Amino acid sequence: MAEKKKRLGFFDRIVFFFNSVFAALLLLSYILPYAVPKSFPILSVLSLLVPVFIIINFIFLIYWILNVRKQFLLSLLVLILGYSHVTSLYKFSGNTTEPSQNAISVMSYNVRLFNIYKWLKEDAVDQKIVDLVHTEAPDIIAFQEFHKKQEAAFSFYPYKYVVLKGRNKKTGQAIFSKFPIIHKGSLQFSKTPNNAIYIDIVQQNDTIRVYNLHLESLRINPKEEEFSQENSERLLKRMANTFKMQQSQAELFELNRKNCNYKKIILGDFNNTQFSNVYKTIKGNMKDAFVEAGKGFGKTLDFSYFPMRIDFILTDETFIINEFKTFSEHYSDHFAIKSVISLDN
């Protein structure tokens, strides 16, 4: 008779206890996109940790498999139930396809004011950003945290829409385009330098609205000392209030989108992850270019602890995502993203 498998030892029982806790947290995270920030602000903050919950459950899964224990089924089941969460976190290969003649390339980049305050101890960061855009030459590029000082540097684009806010009207958002702009507008978020702007362009027989969306910033310092402060409760409260503001901004954006019958492309820095209610609201039935054709984690924020994807390119369902790229050039606290999109089927 085959020898019965020994029961879990003391150490493994402790491991399985923590495994159960993180499996439960991951299960909870699956409902977070449905938790409205105004009603459940703390749950919204929890959505930032979803990548951690997924990665930890993978670690537990591997641990139990290597130890030939049936306890691997717990994390496996939870990960399978959240398949869409897992695949939006990491893509093993980018599904690139041949673009059509009507394809356009779009790029989104939070440039952090072109390093004007020398956050990066590197020379000529502003010129390096200009050179990167010039080399990539996207048909349309959307900048968040744009600075007026750099407007002339992008004169190689014939069309532009720049909206500056603040007391001195020097910073804001910009869209540069190779296509003529037939209409443009600004949503003018209140009590914040953040904003959403848009342009309407004509490509072949299609009129397309391109949004540049920059939701309320979390203002989290990705250095360890930010999280070792004694006033962590104040930090959580501030983050919860930010998510409430993001929801209001997303609702204002949704009103504008519903009143537009054109095909749409959304570029921007959402300051929130793909696991949030804000992302769910804005995305709706649209395609996420990273999910369609991206590769790896798609990390867009220079955050030391885990991969955070908070910059997005979304398109209407009728578009085909041919390519998606996340850049590694470190010229800001964000990484640029670019996609090639075909406008017909």
C-alpha positions in Angstrom: 0.0 0.0 0.0 1.3 3.4 -1.0 2.4 5.5 1.9 0.0 8.3 2.8 1.2 11.8 2.3 2.3 13.4 5.5 0.3 16.2 7.0 1.6 19.8 6.7 4.3 20.6 9.2 4.2 23.6 11.4 6.1 25.8 8.9 3.9 24.8 6.0 0.8 25.5 8.1 2.0 29.0 8.6 2.8 29.3 4.9 -0.7 28.1 4.0 -2.3 30.5 6.5 -0.6 33.5 4.7 -1.4 31.9 1.3 -5.1 31.9 2.3 -5.0 35.5 3.4 -3.5 36.7 0.1 -5.8 34.4 -1.9 -8.7 36.1 -0.1 -7.3 39.6 -0.8 -6.9 38.7 -4.5 -10.5 37.5 -4.6 -11.6 40.7 -3.0 -9.6 42.7 -5.6 -11.8 41.2 -8.3 -14.7 43.3 -7.1 -12.7 46.5 -6.6 -13.5 47.8 -10.1 -17.1 47.9 -9.0 -16.4 49.7 -5.8 -17.2 53.4 -6.4 -14.5 55.6 -4.8 -16.9 58.1 -3.4 -18.6 55.3 -1.4 -15.7 53.0 -0.7 -12.5 55.2 -0.8 -10.3 52.8 1.2 -11.2 49.9 -1.1 -10.2 52.0 -4.0 -6.8 52.6 -2.4 -6.5 48.8 -2.1 -6.7 48.5 -5.9 -3.1 49.8 -6.1 -1.9 46.6 -4.4 -3.5 44.2 -6.9 -0.2 43.5 -8.8 1.3 42.5 -5.4 -1.5 40.1 -4.6 -1.2 38.5 -8.0 2.6 38.1 -7.8 2.4 36.7 -4.3 -0.2 34.1 -5.2 2.1 33.0 -8.1 4.9 32.6 -5.6 2.7 30.5 -3.3 1.6 28.4 -6.3 5.2 27.6 -7.3 6.1 26.9 -3.7 3.4 24.2 -3.3 4.1 22.7 -6.7 7.8 22.3 -5.9 6.8 20.7 -2.6 4.3 18.4 -4.4 1.4 19.6 -2.2 -2.3 19.9 -3.2 -2.4 23.2 -1.5 -1.3 24.7 -4.9 -4.9 24.4 -5.9 -5.9 27.4 -3.8 -3.8 30.0 -5.6 -4.3 28.2 -8.9 -8.1 28.5 -8.6 -8.0 32.1 -7.5 -5.7 33.0 -10.4 -7.9 31.2 -12.9 -10.9 33.1 -11.6 -9.1 36.3 -12.2 -7.7 35.4 -15.6 -8.5 38.9 -17.0 -6.7 40.5 -14.1 -3.6 38.4 -14.6 -3.4 38.9 -18.4 -3.8 42.7 -17.9 -0.8 42.7 -15.5 1.6 40.6 -17.7 1.7 39.7 -21.3 4.1 36.9 -22.5 4.2 38.1 -26.1 3.0 41.1 -28.1 0.6 40.2 -30.8 1.8 42.5 -33.6 -0.1 42.5 -36.9 0.4 44.3 -40.2 -1.1 47.8 -40.1 -3.5 48.9 -42.9 -2.9 51.9 -45.1 -5.3 53.8 -42.9 -3.2 53.1 -39.8 -2.1 55.9 -37.5 0.5 55.9 -34.7 -0.2 57.5 -31.4 2.0 58.2 -28.4 1.3 59.3 -24.8 3.9 60.7 -22.4 3.8 62.4 -19.0 7.0 64.4 -19.3 7.1 65.8 -15.8 7.6 69.4 -17.1 10.7 68.2 -19.1 12.7 67.9 -15.9 12.7 71.7 -15.4 13.2 71.3 -11.7 16.1 68.8 -12.1 14.4 65.8 -10.5 16.7 63.7 -12.7 20.3 64.5 -12.2 21.0 64.2 -15.9 21.9 66.8 -18.5 19.6 67.9 -21.4 16.7 65.7 -20.4 14.3 68.1 -22.2 16.3 67.7 -25.5 16.4 63.9 -25.1 12.6 63.9 -24.8 12.3 66.0 -28.0 14.7 63.7 -29.8 12.8 60.6 -28.7 9.6 62.0 -30.1 11.3 63.1 -33.3 12.8 59.7 -33.8 9.6 57.8 -33.2 7.6 60.4 -35.2 4.1 59.3 -34.1 1.2 60.8 -36.0 -0.3 62.1 -32.8 1.4 62.6 -29.4 -0.3 63.6 -26.2 1.8 65.2 -23.4 0.8 65.4 -19.8 2.6 67.9 -17.5 3.7 69.9 -20.5 5.6 73.1 -20.1 5.1 76.1 -22.4 8.9 76.6 -22.7 9.0 73.5 -24.9 6.2 74.3 -27.3 8.5 75.6 -30.1 10.6 72.4 -29.8 7.8 70.4 -31.4 7.4 72.7 -34.4 7.9 69.7 -36.7 4.3 69.0 -36.0 2.1 71.3 -38.2 -1.0 71.2 -35.8 -1.3 71.4 -32.1 -3.6 72.1 -29.2 -2.0 73.3 -26.0 -4.0 74.1 -22.8 -2.1 75.7 -19.9 -3.5 76.2 -16.4 -2.3 77.6 -13.1 -1.5 81.1 -12.0 1.2 81.7 -14.6 -0.4 79.6 -17.4 2.9 77.8 -18.1 2.0 74.2 -17.5 -0.7 71.9 -18.7 -1.5 69.4 -21.5 -0.7 69.3 -25.2 -1.6 67.3 -28.3 0.6 67.6 -31.4 -0.7 66.2 -34.7 0.3 65.5 -38.3 -3.4 65.7 -39.2 -5.5 68.9 -39.4 -7.5 69.6 -36.3 -11.1 70.4 -37.2 -12.3 70.9 -33.6 -10.8 71.0 -30.2 -11.9 71.4 -26.6 -11.0 71.3 -22.9 -13.0 69.8 -20.0 -11.3 72.2 -17.5 -11.3 70.1 -14.3 -11.8 72.4 -11.3 -9.4 73.1 -8.4 -6.6 71.2 -10.0 -3.8 71.6 -12.7 -4.9 68.3 -14.2 -7.3 68.3 -17.1 -8.7 66.5 -20.1 -8.4 68.0 -23.6 -9.4 66.6 -27.0 -9.0 67.2 -30.8 -11.1 66.0 -33.7 -9.2 64.9 -36.8 -10.2 63.5 -40.2 -8.4 60.4 -41.5 -9.7 59.1 -44.8 -13.4 59.1 -44.4 -13.4 58.9 -40.6 -13.6 61.7 -38.0 -11.8 60.6 -34.9 -11.8 62.3 -31.5 -8.5 61.9 -29.7 -8.5 62.6 -25.9 -5.6 63.5 -23.7 -6.7 62.6 -20.2 -4.7 63.4 -17.0 -6.6 62.5 -13.9 -5.9 63.8 -10.4 -2.4 62.9 -9.3 -1.7 60.6 -6.3 1.4 62.6 -5.4 3.1 59.5 -3.9 6.8 59.7 -3.5 8.1 56.3 -4.6 10.9 56.5 -2.1 10.7 54.2 0.9 10.6 57.1 3.4 7.2 58.1 2.1 5.8 54.9 3.5 7.6 55.0 6.8 6.0 58.2 8.0 4.2 58.0 11.3 1.2 59.8 9.8 0.3 56.9 7.5 -3.4 57.5 8.2 -3.1 60.9 6.8 -1.5 59.5 3.7 -4.4 57.0 3.2 -6.9 59.7 3.7 -5.2 61.9 1.1 -5.1 59.0 -1.4 -8.8 58.2 -0.7 -9.7 61.9 -1.4 -7.7 61.7 -4.6 -9.7 58.7 -5.8 -12.9 60.6 -5.1 -11.7 63.5 -7.3 -10.7 61.0 -10.0 -14.2 59.6 -10.0 -15.7 63.1 -10.4 -13.3 63.8 -13.3 -14.1 60.4 -14.9 -17.8 61.2 -14.7 -17.3 64.6 -16.3 -15.2 62.9 -19.1 -18.0 60.3 -19.6 -20.5 63.1 -20.2 -18.4 64.5 -22.9 -17.7 61.1 -24.5 -21.4 60.3 -24.6 -22.1 63.5 -26.5 -19.6 62.6 -29.2 -20.6 60.3 -32.0 -17.1 60.0 -33.6 -14.7 57.1 -33.3 -12.5 57.7 -30.2 -8.9 57.2 -29.0 -8.0 57.9 -25.4 -4.4 58.7 -24.5 -3.3 59.6 -21.0 -2.1 59.3 -17.5 -5.0 58.0 -15.3 -3.0 58.0 -12.1 -4.7 54.8 -11.3 -4.3 51.2 -12.4 -6.2 48.8 -14.6 -7.8 47.3 -11.5 -9.6 50.4 -10.5 -13.2 51.6 -10.8 -11.9 54.8 -12.6 -10.2 52.6 -15.3 -13.3 50.5 -15.6 -15.5 53.6 -16.0 -13.3 55.2 -18.7 -12.5 52.0 -20.6 -16.1 50.8 -20.9 -16.2 48.6 -24.0 -13.0 50.1 -25.5 -9.8 48.1 -26.2 -6.7 48.5 -24.1 -3.8 48.6 -26.5 -1.4 47.0 -24.0 -3.8 44.0 -23.5 -4.2 43.7 -27.2 -0.6 43.9 -28.3 1.7 44.7 -25.4 4.4 42.6 -23.8 5.7 42.1 -20.2 4.4 44.1 -17.3 3.9 47.3 -19.3 5.1 49.3 -16.4 4.6 53.1 -17.0 5.5 54.5 -13.6 9.0 54.6 -12.2 8.0 52.9 -9.0 10.6 50.8 -7.2 8.4 48.3 -5.5 6.1 46.7 -8.1 5.0 47.3 -11.7 2.4 50.0 -12.0 0.6 50.6 -15.3 -1.2 53.9 -15.0 -0.7 55.3 -18.5 -3.1 54.0 -21.2 -4.0 54.0 -24.8 -7.7 53.0 -25.4 -9.5 52.7 -28.6 -13.0 52.0 -29.9 -13.8 48.3 -30.5 -13.8 48.8 -34.3 -10.1 49.6 -34.4 -7.4 47.1 -34.7 -4.3 47.4 -32.4 -1.4 46.5 -34.6 1.5 47.3 -32.2 2.1 48.5 -28.7 5.3 49.6 -27.1 6.4 50.7 -23.6 9.6 52.7 -23.7 12.5 52.1 -21.3 14.0 55.6 -21.7 14.1 57.2 -18.2 13.5 60.9 -18.9 10.6 61.3 -16.5 8.9 59.5 -13.6 6.7 58.0 -16.3 7.6 55.9 -19.4 6.3 56.8 -22.8 3.8 54.4 -24.6 3.1 54.1 -28.3 0.6 52.2 -30.4 -0.1 51.7 -34.1 -3.8 51.5 -34.8 -5.7 50.5 -38.0 -8.9 52.4 -38.5 -10.7 49.8 -40.5 -11.5 46.1 -40.3 
